Amino acid sequence: MNPRAKQESPSAFPLALALRAAAFVILLPGTVGGYFPVLILRASNGLVRPRLSVSSAGAALLLLAGAAVVLRCVWDFFATGRGTLAPVDPPKRLVVSGLYRHTRNPMYNGVLAAILGEAWLFRSAVLLEYALGVFVAFHLFVVLYEERALASRFSGAYAAYRRTVPRWGFTARPSKLD
């Protein structure tokens, strides 16, 4: 028997998936929410040590909350969906649990919260403009690609989910589809 023909063992699959998920977190939201804002702040001479204040503490909390939302969503994609956040390696199951019970796009909301926290922390109008551009890009990606891909892959289940959970914002009545 050819050793290359063997399927991954069940114990190797989660490790490989976890490594892919971690790599895509760094590549996608890490770039959009971390690397690009640093480049923007450097280019605008705005990358300075924030003053310690109640305002900067609030900004840091918003940034950290956004990062926590992203990490929770990545976990849900890994644990429930058996996939990653990348369109080239998407979840195998529709994820409608966790934060996805309240909004269809919590990961994008988390990235935007992190960028807004950075803009607030560094008092950067340029980062606010960047956040607006990122929101427009996210919205177009969701409407023109992601929703169509999910409807094709998960058909009826996604249609039911879409009827009960808003694209942006949050619902006070979480979905009970999981």
PyMOL commands that set and color helices and strands:
alter all, ss='L'
color gray80, all
select helices_A, chain A and resi 3-5+12-27+29-43+54-79+98-101+106-121+125-164
alter helices_A, ss='H'
color red, helices_A
deselect
rebuild
show_as cartoon
